[in-house]
Amino acid sequence: MNIHILYGTESGNAELVASDVSDELEGSHAVDLDDLGDFDPSDFDDSTLYLIVCSTHGEGELPQSARPFADAFADLQPDLAGVRYAIFGLGDSTYANYSRGSEHIDEMLTSRGATRVGDYGRHDAAGHRDASQLASEWAAGVLTAEAVPA
Amino acid sequence: MPTQTTAPTADWVDTQQLLADPYPTYARLRAEAPVAHVPHLNRYFITSFRSCFDAEMDQETFSSHEREERSTMIRSMGRPLIRKDDPQHKVERNAMAPALKPISIKKHWNDIFRQNATTHIERLRDAGSGADLFHLFAVPYAADNLSAVIGFTGVAPEQMMNWSHTLIRGTGNVLDDPQVWAETDEVCAEIDDAIDRAFARVKNTPDVSMISAMVAAGLDEDDLRANVRLTIAGGMNEPSHVISSAVWSLSAFPEQRELVLRGERGWREVFEETARFQSPVGMYPRRTTRNVEVDGVLIPENSTVAIIVASANRDAAQFSNPDVFDLSRESLSHLAFGNGTHICAGNWVARSMVGEIALPALYDAFPGLNVVAPHDVDFHGWVFRGTTSLNVEWA
């Protein structure tokens, strides 16, 4: 099972979190890591598990690096039947529409037939938990739930 | 729209009191007039958390594009990105982002920050218990880190400090003192020489520095130079003030220090609570692009507005017991870095160099680190606020 971590980021925090998750998983899995902005939506395949880490910009908007992906996705409307993904959202609960950025990606993928697996992970920048640690725990939980062999 | 109430006038706001300790003034403003016109500063003060937050999220109404003829900052250093609106602000921010983003800090800068911390901790140790942590550690540590991140070589900490303080004095030169302008012109020429040396280096050998990133992005040279000068002005004061404010807070509130030393609270909490409690940048200036109602009163178009984030960070509507330094707050969020599109581009660098590296290194190196007579320490300023010295003792 291939694992492909994709991140959508504004200031680079989701990039760091995605990279830290990748470092955690690399010892036991084949992992690819890409910015959503560099990922072609026609490249989704059903033999890969996608782990998506996405922040929120402003009051619930997509972060900068996810916007070209969202535009290409809207144009392409890919058929994602059989594609599995898990999602981890970053946000700050002080803002309206906390963690909504990741939900845009979630809704796009679901609307084209992809299946979300595992828990919906979230990190609140106003809270006391470390984002990379929380995301690594989330990723481990997703892999266990999906029975991905180490 | 209903008839709008004119903002109340707060002619009682005293500049000397703001410089000495602005928090009582802010508390009175929040209680009596959270939006008020302060005539002798010719500014509308916004002091509540919610209204500061909302104003910062609305750059179309609260513009950063200061008029050149009224801007001491532009006179001092050119027009850096914090005096521009999007889309141009975003272009320049993206150009410097590769040097300032978390993954670059983790994979590149943190090692350099740790080396610098070790160097300056040893200098503080050599000076002996009772020495001035602000001048012997906080300032040179911030200066050397800043040099590295900008992409300078061979710039001594004292020179960096002089550049920073001179540019800040220029930004505060509302009385148009020609001597101050002469000094800012001289400092800008010296900084330009350092930038030219960096240009020569990164042209052949690009690196992770801000100058290299901005050159690679093709940023206009005048914009690049203005942004480097801004980074020098802002990148010295804030981290050095937060370091000394954090050590001061952990001395003035020893039960909070014990929580940290026992591992019940982390250095991240210390950093965020210090930034809230003694915000090193207290005020962001904005200009209204239209008549706007805030907290039920009118701020006319083309007014200068002071977004008082230091007051927002002490607003009891957002923070319980706001005048207490408390590492156990449920929410770590605050407005010390601003928010919205202009949120401080150096915020990840500051969090890392101070919260992840400097503070744990200091308390590890100096068991029993404590400020000598914390309640006699002099904090100063309201636009920029911090100590001017911090004598510490250790076991």
Chai-1 contact restraints between the chains, C-beta under 6 A:
chainA,res_idxA,chainB,res_idxB,connection_type,confidence,min_distance_angstrom,max_distance_angstrom,comment,restraint_id
A,G12,B,K101,contact,1.0,0.0,6.0,A-B,restraint_1
A,G12,B,P102,contact,1.0,0.0,6.0,A-B,restraint_2
A,N13,B,P102,contact,1.0,0.0,6.0,A-B,restraint_3
A,E15,B,I103,contact,1.0,0.0,6.0,A-B,restraint_4
A,L16,B,P102,contact,1.0,0.0,6.0,A-B,restraint_5
A,L16,B,I103,contact,1.0,0.0,6.0,A-B,restraint_6
A,S19,B,I103,contact,1.0,0.0,6.0,A-B,restraint_7
A,D92,B,S333,contact,1.0,0.0,6.0,A-B,restraint_8
A,T94,B,S333,contact,1.0,0.0,6.0,A-B,restraint_9
A,A126,B,S331,contact,1.0,0.0,6.0,A-B,restraint_10
A,A126,B,L332,contact,1.0,0.0,6.0,A-B,restraint_11
A,A126,B,S333,contact,1.0,0.0,6.0,A-B,restraint_12
